[in-house]
Amino acid sequence: MTTSNASSTLSSTFYLTGIPGYEEFHHWISIPFCLLYLVGITGNCTILHVIRTDPRLHEPMYYFLAMLSLTDIGMSLPPMITLFRVLWSISREIQFNICVVQMFVIHTFSFTESSVLLAMALDRYVAICHPLRYATILTPKLIIKVGIAALLRSAIPLIPVMVRLAFFTFCHSHVLSHSYCLHQDIIHLACADTKFNVIYGLVFIILLWGLDALGILVSYAFILHSVLRISSHEGRLKALNTCASHICAVLILYVPMIGSSIVHRFAKHSSPLVHIFMAHIYLMVPPVLNPIIYSVKTKQIRQAVLQLLLRPTISSVGI
């Protein structure tokens, strides 16, 4: 009987939701979404390209930035595909197994981004507090291990809750409240005891994001203590300026994430538009803003991007 229920669940079809009440404007609404996703994907691909091709950027700080760009792309691509399928009236249907894969990828990369930001905070700590040992501590081999650990740390704990979904029956509405699949959304449709998923998910989020946030705060406490010991005002500003981009990246991930969690848990009866808006802000803001912030605030990245953009112009003038 359990096997039959699991098989039935795996073959279930769910229905994604666009912007309720504005279905006739979906094609127009898709334009700003398309532009934002285009900016995000182009920006992150540009960051990856300049880091790969410019030898001046082959340093730990920029390798971590490349990881951040990869997680931004991984977090934004899965919801983008189903969002445009809904807005362009291609299809609202999504099979259960595809839905589970999508939510697994989205949650994995959103948690990985938090871990990468912690690694970047530790990078800034070593660069400012132990500058003479920077290259010997943050070796390429260690950076690769950190990247793999961040991914595994985010993905493996998600497996139990994803596997349990296969044994749930969904006898209520199969209409999801977003244009992509989220764990907290789909368990509300289950006709089963979801207590394990709810408690496990909450504990996992608190532990992972909580430990990451605590690690970032502790790193910056040591950084601030070290910066205050610098005698010159210009030296203090220069040291803090190297952290400005990372601080912005932390804020644009955690502020929408906390806002989305608050709305989801404490504003359940608010307009569906509020939930949809917060859910898209949470997934769209970091991939769009991170490349812009690092291109503007980080001199080496800005110079590499400008060189990439101006190269065709210089080549055409030379011809």
Backbone hydrogen bonds, N-H to C=O, Kabsch-Sander energy under -0.5 kcal/mol:
donor,donor_aa,acceptor,acceptor_aa,energy
5,N,1,M,-2.3
6,A,2,T,-2.5
7,S,3,T,-2.5
8,S,4,S,-2.5
9,T,5,N,-2.4
10,L,6,A,-2.5
11,S,7,S,-1.3
12,S,9,T,-1.8
14,F,94,I,-2.9
15,Y,174,H,-2.7
16,L,14,F,-0.5
16,L,92,R,-3.1
17,T,178,H,-2.4
22,Y,19,I,-2.1
25,F,22,Y,-1.6
26,H,23,E,-1.4
29,I,25,F,-2.8
30,S,26,H,-1.8
31,I,28,W,-1.1
33,F,29,I,-1.3
34,C,30,S,-2.8
35,L,31,I,-2.4
36,L,32,P,-2.5
37,Y,33,F,-2.7
38,L,34,C,-2.3
39,V,35,L,-2.5
40,G,36,L,-2.5
41,I,37,Y,-2.9
42,T,38,L,-2.5
43,G,39,V,-2.7
44,N,40,G,-2.4
45,C,41,I,-2.4
46,T,42,T,-2.2
47,I,43,G,-2.2
48,L,44,N,-2.3
49,H,45,C,-2.3
50,V,46,T,-2.6
51,I,47,I,-2.1
52,R,48,L,-2.0
53,T,49,H,-2.3
54,D,50,V,-2.1
57,L,54,D,-1.8
58,H,55,P,-1.5
59,E,57,L,-1.9
62,Y,59,E,-0.7
63,Y,59,E,-1.9
64,F,60,P,-2.3
65,L,61,M,-1.4
66,A,62,Y,-2.1
67,M,63,Y,-1.8
68,L,64,F,-2.1
69,S,65,L,-2.2
70,L,66,A,-2.2
71,T,67,M,-2.4
72,D,68,L,-2.1
73,I,69,S,-2.2
74,G,70,L,-2.5
75,M,71,T,-2.1
76,S,72,D,-1.7
77,L,73,I,-2.3
80,M,76,S,-1.5
81,I,77,L,-1.9
82,T,78,P,-1.3
83,L,79,P,-2.4
84,F,80,M,-2.1
85,R,81,I,-1.4
86,V,82,T,-1.8
87,L,83,L,-2.8
88,W,84,F,-2.1
89,S,86,V,-1.5
90,I,85,R,-2.2
91,S,85,R,-1.6
94,I,14,F,-2.2
96,F,12,S,-2.4
97,N,10,L,-0.9
99,C,95,Q,-2.5
100,V,96,F,-2.5
101,V,97,N,-1.9
102,Q,98,I,-2.5
103,M,99,C,-2.6
104,F,100,V,-2.3
105,V,101,V,-2.3
106,I,102,Q,-2.6
107,H,103,M,-2.6
108,T,104,F,-2.4
109,F,105,V,-2.4
110,S,106,I,-2.0
111,F,107,H,-2.3
112,T,108,T,-2.5
113,E,109,F,-2.1
114,S,110,S,-1.2
115,S,111,F,-1.8
116,V,112,T,-2.6
117,L,113,E,-2.2
118,L,114,S,-1.6
119,A,115,S,-2.2
120,M,116,V,-2.4
121,A,117,L,-1.8
122,L,118,L,-2.2
123,D,119,A,-2.0
124,R,120,M,-2.1
125,Y,121,A,-2.0
126,V,122,L,-2.5
127,A,123,D,-2.4
128,I,124,R,-2.1
129,C,125,Y,-2.9
130,H,125,Y,-0.5
130,H,126,V,-1.8
133,R,130,H,-1.1
134,Y,131,P,-0.9
137,I,133,R,-2.3
138,L,134,Y,-2.4
139,T,137,I,-1.5
143,I,139,T,-2.3
144,I,140,P,-2.1
145,K,141,K,-1.9
146,V,142,L,-2.5
147,G,143,I,-2.3
148,I,144,I,-2.4
149,A,145,K,-2.7
150,A,146,V,-2.5
151,L,147,G,-1.8
152,L,148,I,-2.7
153,R,149,A,-2.8
154,S,150,A,-1.0
155,A,151,L,-2.2
156,I,152,L,-2.2
158,L,155,A,-1.2
159,I,155,A,-0.7
159,I,156,I,-1.4
162,M,158,L,-1.9
163,V,159,I,-2.7
164,R,160,P,-2.0
165,L,161,V,-1.0
166,A,162,M,-0.6
166,A,163,V,-1.2
167,F,164,R,-1.6
168,F,165,L,-1.4
171,C,169,T,-0.6
172,H,189,L,-1.0
176,L,15,Y,-2.8
176,L,174,H,-0.6
185,D,182,L,-0.6
186,I,182,L,-2.2
187,I,183,H,-1.9
188,H,185,D,-0.6
189,L,186,I,-1.4
190,A,187,I,-0.9
191,C,169,T,-3.5
192,A,190,A,-0.7
194,T,192,A,-0.9
198,V,194,T,-2.5
199,I,195,K,-2.8
200,Y,196,F,-3.0
201,G,197,N,-2.3
202,L,198,V,-2.1
203,V,199,I,-2.8
204,F,200,Y,-2.6
205,I,201,G,-2.3
206,I,202,L,-2.5
207,L,203,V,-2.8
208,L,204,F,-2.8
209,W,205,I,-2.0
210,G,205,I,-0.7
210,G,206,I,-1.4
211,L,207,L,-2.4
212,D,208,L,-2.3
213,A,209,W,-2.7
214,L,210,G,-2.4
215,G,211,L,-2.7
216,I,212,D,-2.3
217,L,213,A,-2.4
218,V,214,L,-2.6
219,S,215,G,-2.3
220,Y,216,I,-2.2
221,A,217,L,-1.7
222,F,218,V,-2.1
223,I,219,S,-2.3
224,L,220,Y,-2.6
225,H,221,A,-2.1
226,S,222,F,-2.3
227,V,223,I,-2.7
228,L,224,L,-2.4
229,R,225,H,-0.5
229,R,226,S,-0.7
230,I,227,V,-1.7
236,R,232,S,-1.8
237,L,233,H,-2.2
238,K,234,E,-2.5
239,A,235,G,-2.2
240,L,236,R,-2.4
241,N,237,L,-2.3
242,T,238,K,-1.1
243,C,240,L,-1.4
244,A,240,L,-0.6
244,A,241,N,-0.7
245,S,241,N,-0.5
247,I,243,C,-2.5
248,C,244,A,-2.1
249,A,245,S,-2.2
250,V,246,H,-2.3
251,L,247,I,-2.2
252,I,248,C,-2.5
253,L,249,A,-0.9
253,L,250,V,-0.5
254,Y,250,V,-2.7
255,V,251,L,-2.5
257,M,253,L,-1.5
258,I,254,Y,-2.9
259,G,255,V,-2.5
260,S,256,P,-2.8
261,S,257,M,-2.2
262,I,258,I,-2.5
263,V,259,G,-2.4
264,H,260,S,-2.4
265,R,261,S,-2.2
266,F,262,I,-2.9
267,A,263,V,-1.5
270,S,267,A,-1.6
274,V,271,S,-1.3
275,H,271,S,-1.2
276,I,272,P,-2.6
277,F,273,L,-2.7
278,M,274,V,-2.4
279,A,275,H,-2.3
280,H,276,I,-2.1
281,I,277,F,-2.3
282,Y,278,M,-2.3
283,L,279,A,-1.1
284,M,280,H,-2.2
285,V,281,I,-2.4
288,V,284,M,-1.6
289,L,285,V,-2.9
290,N,286,P,-2.4
292,I,288,V,-0.7
293,I,289,L,-3.0
294,Y,290,N,-2.5
295,S,291,P,-2.0
296,V,292,I,-2.0
297,K,293,I,-3.2
298,T,294,Y,-1.5
299,K,297,K,-0.7
302,R,298,T,-2.8
303,Q,299,K,-2.7
304,A,300,Q,-2.1
305,V,301,I,-2.7
306,L,302,R,-2.5
307,Q,303,Q,-2.3
308,L,304,A,-1.9
309,L,305,V,-2.5
310,L,306,L,-2.7
311,R,307,Q,-1.2
314,I,310,L,-2.6
315,S,311,R,-2.6
316,S,312,P,-2.3
317,V,313,T,-2.0
318,G,314,I,-2.3
319,I,315,S,-1.7
